[in-house]
């Protein structure tokens, strides 16, 4: 009754099939790895070129500092700190500084409170 005894080991056909599948998997993963490495290298080159271009443009600009821009100075004099060039005025701080994450709901409530306070002040 040799029929019921399970054979141990691997046949030549199973070995060749498994080896072929392993070789295909190695080749495909190598190709994808090469594509990934090339993509990262291209990204690094792009970033370096972009930074160099921005520095070149910045060097060519006549006004390189925002606080020396006549239009910005005028905005501060007329709106953000009337009558003077006070760059750290409370109005400028609240309008120009960016809030992120958990600070945003508090900031919105603060602005609503200020707006309602101004409405009540104008009505009186």
C-alpha positions in Angstrom: 0.0 0.0 0.0 2.4 2.6 -1.2 -0.4 4.8 -2.4 -1.2 6.1 1.1 2.4 7.0 2.0 3.2 10.6 1.5 6.4 11.3 -0.4 8.8 13.7 1.3 11.0 16.2 -0.5 10.4 18.2 -3.6 10.2 17.2 -7.2 12.3 18.7 -9.9 9.3 20.4 -11.4 8.3 22.0 -8.1 11.9 23.2 -7.6 12.1 24.8 -11.0 8.7 26.4 -10.7 9.6 27.9 -7.3 13.0 29.1 -8.5 11.4 30.7 -11.5 8.8 32.5 -9.4 11.6 33.7 -7.0 13.7 35.0 -9.8 10.8 36.9 -11.3 10.0 38.4 -7.9 13.6 39.5 -7.3 13.8 41.1 -10.8 10.5 43.0 -10.4 11.4 44.2 -6.9 14.8 45.4 -8.2 13.2 47.3 -11.0 10.8 49.1 -8.6 13.6 49.8 -6.2 15.6 51.4 -9.0 12.6 53.5 -10.0 12.2 54.7 -6.4 15.8 55.6 -6.0 15.8 57.5 -9.3 12.6 59.4 -8.2 14.2 60.5 -5.0 17.4 61.6 -6.8 15.3 63.6 -9.3 13.4 65.2 -6.4 16.6 66.3 -4.7 17.9 67.8 -8.0 14.7 69.7 -8.5 14.8 71.1 -4.9 18.4 72.3 -5.4 17.6 74.0 -8.7 14.5 75.6 -7.2 16.4 77.0 -4.3 19.1 78.3 -6.5 16.5 80.0 -8.7 14.8 81.6 -5.8 18.1 83.0 -4.4 19.0 84.4 -7.8 15.6 86.1 -8.1 15.9 87.5 -4.6 19.4 89.0 -5.4 18.0 90.8 -8.4 15.0 92.4 -6.6 15.2 96.1 -5.8 13.2 95.8 -2.6 14.3 92.8 -0.6 12.9 93.6 2.8 9.1 94.1 3.3 9.5 96.8 5.9 11.3 99.0 3.3 8.5 98.6 0.7 6.7 102.0 0.4 3.3 100.3 -0.1 3.7 98.3 3.1 4.8 101.4 5.0 1.7 103.2 3.7 -0.6 100.3 4.9 0.9 100.6 8.3 0.5 104.4 8.5 -3.1 104.4 7.3 -4.6 101.2 8.6 -2.6 99.0 10.9 -1.1 101.7 13.1 -2.7 105.0 12.1 -0.4 108.0 12.0 2.8 106.1 12.7 4.9 103.2 11.5 4.4 100.9 14.4 5.1 97.4 13.1 4.1 95.5 16.2 0.8 97.2 16.8 -2.0 95.0 18.2 -4.1 95.3 15.1 -1.2 94.2 12.9 -0.5 91.3 15.2 -4.0 90.0 15.1 -4.5 90.5 11.3 -1.1 89.4 10.0 0.0 86.5 12.3 -1.0 83.0 11.3 -2.7 80.7 13.7 -2.6 76.9 13.4 -4.3 73.9 14.8 -6.0 74.2 18.2 -5.5 78.0 18.3 -7.9 78.6 15.4 -11.3 78.2 17.3 -10.1 80.4 20.1 -8.9 83.0 17.7 -12.3 83.0 15.8 -14.2 83.4 19.1 -11.8 86.3 20.0 -12.5 88.0 16.7 -16.2 87.5 17.1 -16.0 89.1 20.6 -14.1 92.0 19.3 -16.5 92.5 16.4 -19.5 92.4 18.7 -17.8 94.8 21.1 -17.2 97.3 18.2 -20.8 97.0 17.2 -22.0 97.7 20.8 -19.5 100.6 21.0 -20.8 102.2 17.8 -24.4 101.9 18.8 -23.8 103.7 22.1 
